[in-house]
Amino acid sequence: MFEFSINTINPQEFWKLLKEANSYTHTNINTSSNDNFQPKNFMKHFQYEGDWKEPENKTHIEEIENFLSDLNNYKDNDITDKPITITEVKRVIKSLKVGKSCGPDLILNEIIKTSCPVIGKSVTILFNLIFSSGFYPETWLNSYIAPLFKGGDPLDPNNYRGISLLNGVAKIFSAVLNERVMIYMEDKFSKFQFGFRP
């Protein structure tokens, strides 16, 4: 069936073998006798998975609103308000991982990385237009959702975790903003805050 050696050094070979093994176990499932295993059921399951639910405890919402109102007192912050530079964009593009699936824009990270010297300036101009106008492209909100099997009954949609495949350029924009926010927030975190920090 599948041969695997613990001495395998090539990670891509390992993941290829793992993907083959995973697809082999799922192809032997008889789906014709089970009504749960229908594409419409999977779509319905993941369609509402990320919907906003009003929290029962609104204390956190009030804290966030207070924090945001305090931010209005900080005008022209050097870190967060200055125009996005081509250096920031190129740094993020350089850090993109290759061998990953693309989102709805169908642009692979390999294409973005290879064409960075040509598109870097244009992407920076685009990001600054978005940043200064506050208008986020609606198409960047779209994503593909790939179901990832967690375990249990493979015919039950609840046993799958949805992985969102986002647009590549949107991820770059978000990463640039994330870098800025992390620099800005560094001295605002409590010295006792260790978890969930990069």
C-alpha positions as CSV (number, residue, x, y, z in Angstrom):
1,M,0.0,0.0,0.0
2,F,2.1,3.0,1.3
3,E,5.7,2.8,2.1
4,F,7.0,5.3,4.6
5,S,10.4,5.5,6.2
6,I,11.0,7.3,9.4
7,N,14.3,8.4,7.9
8,T,12.5,10.5,5.2
9,I,14.1,13.9,5.2
10,N,12.0,15.6,2.5
11,P,9.0,17.3,4.1
12,Q,7.1,17.6,0.8
13,E,7.5,13.8,0.2
14,F,6.2,13.2,3.7
15,W,3.1,15.3,3.2
16,K,2.5,13.8,-0.2
17,L,2.5,10.3,1.3
18,L,0.2,11.5,4.1
19,K,-2.2,13.0,1.6
20,E,-2.3,9.8,-0.4
21,A,-2.9,7.8,2.8
22,N,-5.7,10.1,3.9
23,S,-7.4,10.0,0.5
24,Y,-7.2,6.2,0.5
25,T,-9.1,5.8,3.7
26,H,-11.9,8.1,2.6
27,T,-12.4,6.6,-0.9
28,N,-13.6,3.3,0.7
29,I,-16.6,4.9,2.4
30,N,-20.0,3.9,1.0
31,T,-21.7,7.3,0.8
32,S,-24.8,6.2,-1.2
33,S,-26.6,4.9,1.9
34,N,-26.0,7.9,4.1
35,D,-28.0,11.1,3.6
36,N,-25.6,13.1,5.8
37,F,-22.8,12.8,3.3
38,Q,-24.3,15.1,0.7
39,P,-22.5,18.2,-0.6
40,K,-25.4,20.4,0.3
41,N,-25.1,19.3,4.0
42,F,-21.4,20.2,4.1
43,M,-22.1,23.5,2.5
44,K,-24.9,24.3,5.0
45,H,-22.6,23.2,7.9
46,F,-19.7,25.5,6.9
47,Q,-21.9,28.4,5.6
48,Y,-22.9,29.5,9.1
49,E,-19.8,28.3,10.9
50,G,-18.2,31.8,11.1
51,D,-21.4,33.9,11.7
52,W,-21.3,36.5,14.4
53,K,-23.1,35.6,17.5
54,E,-24.0,38.3,20.1
55,P,-21.9,37.5,23.2
56,E,-23.8,37.0,26.5
57,N,-21.2,38.9,28.5
58,K,-20.8,42.4,27.0
59,T,-18.0,43.4,29.3
60,H,-15.4,42.7,26.6
61,I,-17.3,44.7,24.0
62,E,-17.4,47.7,26.4
63,E,-13.6,47.3,27.0
64,I,-12.9,47.3,23.3
65,E,-15.2,50.3,22.7
66,N,-13.3,52.2,25.5
67,F,-10.0,51.2,24.0
68,L,-11.0,52.4,20.5
69,S,-12.3,55.7,21.9
70,D,-8.9,56.2,23.6
71,L,-7.1,55.6,20.3
72,N,-8.9,58.7,18.9
73,N,-6.7,60.7,21.3
74,Y,-3.6,59.4,19.5
75,K,-3.5,61.4,16.3
76,D,-0.8,60.9,13.7
77,N,0.8,57.9,15.3
78,D,4.1,57.3,13.4
79,I,3.7,53.5,13.4
80,T,0.1,53.1,12.4
81,D,-0.7,56.2,10.4
82,K,2.2,56.6,8.0
83,P,1.9,55.4,4.4
84,I,2.7,51.8,3.7
85,T,6.2,51.5,2.3
86,I,7.5,49.2,-0.5
87,T,10.0,47.9,2.1
88,E,7.1,46.6,4.3
89,V,5.4,45.0,1.3
90,K,8.6,43.3,0.1
91,R,9.4,42.0,3.6
92,V,5.9,40.4,3.8
93,I,6.1,39.0,0.3
94,K,9.5,37.5,1.0
95,S,8.1,35.7,4.1
96,L,5.3,34.1,2.1
97,K,5.3,30.3,2.4
98,V,5.4,28.3,-0.9
99,G,3.6,25.1,-1.7
100,K,0.3,26.4,-0.2
101,S,-3.1,26.4,-1.9
102,C,-4.4,29.7,-3.4
103,G,-7.6,31.4,-2.6
104,P,-10.4,32.6,-4.9
105,D,-8.0,35.0,-6.7
106,L,-6.1,31.9,-7.9
107,I,-2.7,33.6,-7.4
108,L,-0.1,31.3,-5.8
109,N,2.4,32.6,-3.4
110,E,5.1,31.4,-5.8
111,I,3.9,33.8,-8.5
112,I,3.7,36.7,-6.0
113,K,7.2,36.0,-4.7
114,T,8.7,35.7,-8.2
115,S,7.1,38.8,-9.6
116,C,7.8,41.0,-6.5
117,P,10.4,43.1,-8.3
118,V,7.8,44.0,-10.9
119,I,4.6,44.3,-8.9
120,G,6.0,45.5,-5.6
121,K,5.5,49.3,-6.3
122,S,2.0,48.8,-7.8
123,V,0.9,46.7,-4.8
124,T,2.3,49.3,-2.4
125,I,0.3,52.0,-4.3
126,L,-2.8,49.8,-4.1
127,F,-2.4,49.2,-0.4
128,N,-2.0,52.9,0.3
129,L,-5.2,53.7,-1.6
130,I,-7.0,51.1,0.5
131,F,-5.4,52.3,3.7
132,S,-6.1,56.0,3.1
133,S,-9.6,55.6,1.8
134,G,-10.7,53.0,4.3
135,F,-12.4,51.0,1.5
136,Y,-11.5,47.3,1.7
137,P,-12.2,45.4,-1.6
138,E,-15.3,43.3,-1.2
139,T,-13.8,40.5,-3.3
140,W,-11.0,40.1,-0.7
141,L,-13.7,39.0,1.8
142,N,-14.3,35.9,-0.2
143,S,-12.5,32.6,0.6
144,Y,-12.6,29.0,-0.2
145,I,-13.4,26.7,2.7
146,A,-11.6,23.3,2.7
147,P,-13.0,20.8,5.1
148,L,-10.3,19.1,7.2
149,F,-11.2,15.8,8.8
150,K,-10.8,15.9,12.6
151,G,-11.7,12.3,13.4
152,G,-14.8,10.2,14.2
153,D,-17.5,9.4,11.7
154,P,-16.3,10.7,8.3
155,L,-19.9,11.0,7.1
156,D,-20.8,13.6,9.8
157,P,-20.0,17.2,8.7
158,N,-19.5,18.2,12.4
159,N,-16.3,16.1,12.3
160,Y,-14.7,18.5,9.9
161,R,-12.9,21.8,10.6
162,G,-13.1,24.5,8.0
163,I,-9.9,25.9,6.7
164,S,-10.3,29.2,4.9
165,L,-8.1,29.8,1.8
166,L,-7.9,33.6,1.4
167,N,-6.8,35.8,-1.4
168,G,-3.0,36.1,-1.6
169,V,-2.9,39.9,-2.0
170,A,-5.4,40.4,0.9
171,K,-3.2,38.2,3.1
172,I,-0.2,40.5,2.3
173,F,-2.2,43.6,3.1
174,S,-3.3,42.1,6.4
175,A,0.2,41.0,7.3
176,V,1.6,44.5,6.7
177,L,-1.1,46.0,9.0
178,N,-0.5,43.2,11.6
179,E,3.2,44.0,11.8
180,R,2.3,47.6,12.5
181,V,-0.3,46.8,15.1
182,M,2.1,44.5,16.9
183,I,4.8,47.1,17.0
184,Y,2.3,49.7,18.3
185,M,0.8,47.3,20.9
186,E,4.1,45.9,22.2
187,D,4.4,48.4,25.1
188,K,0.7,48.3,25.8
189,F,0.6,44.6,26.7
190,S,0.8,43.6,30.3
191,K,4.1,42.1,31.3
192,F,2.1,39.2,32.6
193,Q,0.5,38.6,29.1
194,F,2.4,35.6,27.7
195,G,-0.2,33.6,25.7
196,F,-1.4,34.4,22.2
197,R,1.5,36.7,21.4
198,P,3.7,36.3,18.4
